[in-house]
Amino acid sequence: MKFTLVLTLAVFSIAAVATARNADRQGVERSPRHQEYVTVTHGNRSVKAFIVFPEVKNKAPAVLVIHEIFGLSDWVRGVADQLAAAGYIAIAPDLLSGMGPGGGGTAEMGSQDAIVRAISGLPPAQVTADLDAVAGYVSRLPACNGHLAVAGFCWGGGQSFRFATNRRDLKAAFVFYGPPPQSEQDLARIQCPVYGFYGGNDARITATVAPTAELMKKAGKNYDPITYEGAGHGFMRAGEAPGATGANKKAHDEAWVRWKSLLRKI
């Protein structure tokens, strides 16, 4: 009986994940906004990126979206599309570009485990150079007004915080449940406000918030973190999945409202 129950729950969980992925893909495919893949080259690197344009009359700000440790997924593409729906050019680079079999990226890695391992092993200098090249590309587009923000989730949340230490023209950095840079010297280089979004039930990450706030204050930097009580790690994805907990869904909805409000200031 126990084995049957465990097997049933496992099958249900797999089905729920598949349903969520299908919904993410369908949402992007049904979008009325212009989407395309572009290739950004720098040095000996070619970075594939997914970009979505808003339907607006005037030039728009851009948001560089850094994916989770799960790579350039349908969910991340969906986030980019939602940003475009709010009036922003959104570009999401595949930081595994050229790292997969046959020179492919996330889609060619074969399994989620392989994607996680590959992203975990990416050289920080390569990540920074890739992000810098994509940031430069989107900032120079005729449809962009030159204003650029960065946002990231999970692993990408940490990278968005780190990228703020390396690029001076950012208007804002949005960190969704990602770790901070490790040194005071790194934090001292940040030139833009950093806005944090954290889950109350995610102590591995949220325990870093208070000490980071102290260091940012000491460095004279603007760091504005919010913690959503009861929400777990990855609540932006989990909060819109079938069967989402009340806390994750609430955090997801409130975070989107806050994010859009802050974006209007860039």
C-alpha positions, 0 to 999 in steps of 0.5 A: 500500500505504501509503495502504491501511494508513493508511486501515485504521488510521484506520477502526480508530481511528474504530471504536474511539472509537465502540465506547468511546462506545457502551460509556460510554452503555450503562453509564450506561443500564444503571445501577440508580441514580437519575439525572436532569437538573436545571436550576440557575439563577443570575442570567440563567444556567440550567445543565443538570446530570446528577446520580446518587444512591447507594443508601445509607441515610444522607445522603451527601457530594456530588462536583461533577464538572467535565467535560473540554474535550469537554463533558458526554459519556457518559464523564463521566456514567459517572464520575458513576455510578461515584461514586454506586456508591461511595456519593456524590451526583455532579453533573456540570454542562454548562458549555456550557449555553446556549452552543450553537445554540438555547440548547442545550449540549454535545449541540447543538454539532454536533461535537467541534471546536465543543465544544472551541472553545466551552469554550476560550472560556468566560469564567472568571467565568462558569465559577466562577459556574456551578460555585458555583451547582451546588455550592450546589444539590447541598449543599442537597439533603435527601439530602446531608450538606453535605460537598462535594468537587470533581473534574475532568479535563483542562480540568476538572482545571484548573477543579477546582484553580481552583474550590478557590481560590474556594470555602471550604467544599470538603472536597477538590479532586481534580485529574486532569491539569489545570494549576494556578492561576497566582499565589501569591495564588490558591493562598493562598486554598485552604482544602481539601487538593488531590490531584493525579493525573498521567501520567508521559508528559504533560510539558505538565501534569506539569512544573507539579507540582514548582513548584506543590508548592513554592508550595503548601508556601510557602503552607502548603497541603496538595497531594498529587500522584501521577504514574503512570509511563508513563501519558499525558494523559487516562489515566482515559478512555484506561485504560478504552477498548478497546485501552488501553495497560498503563500507562494501564490501570494508572494508571486502576485505581490512581487509582480506588482512591486516589480512593475511599480519599481520598473516604472521608475527606471 
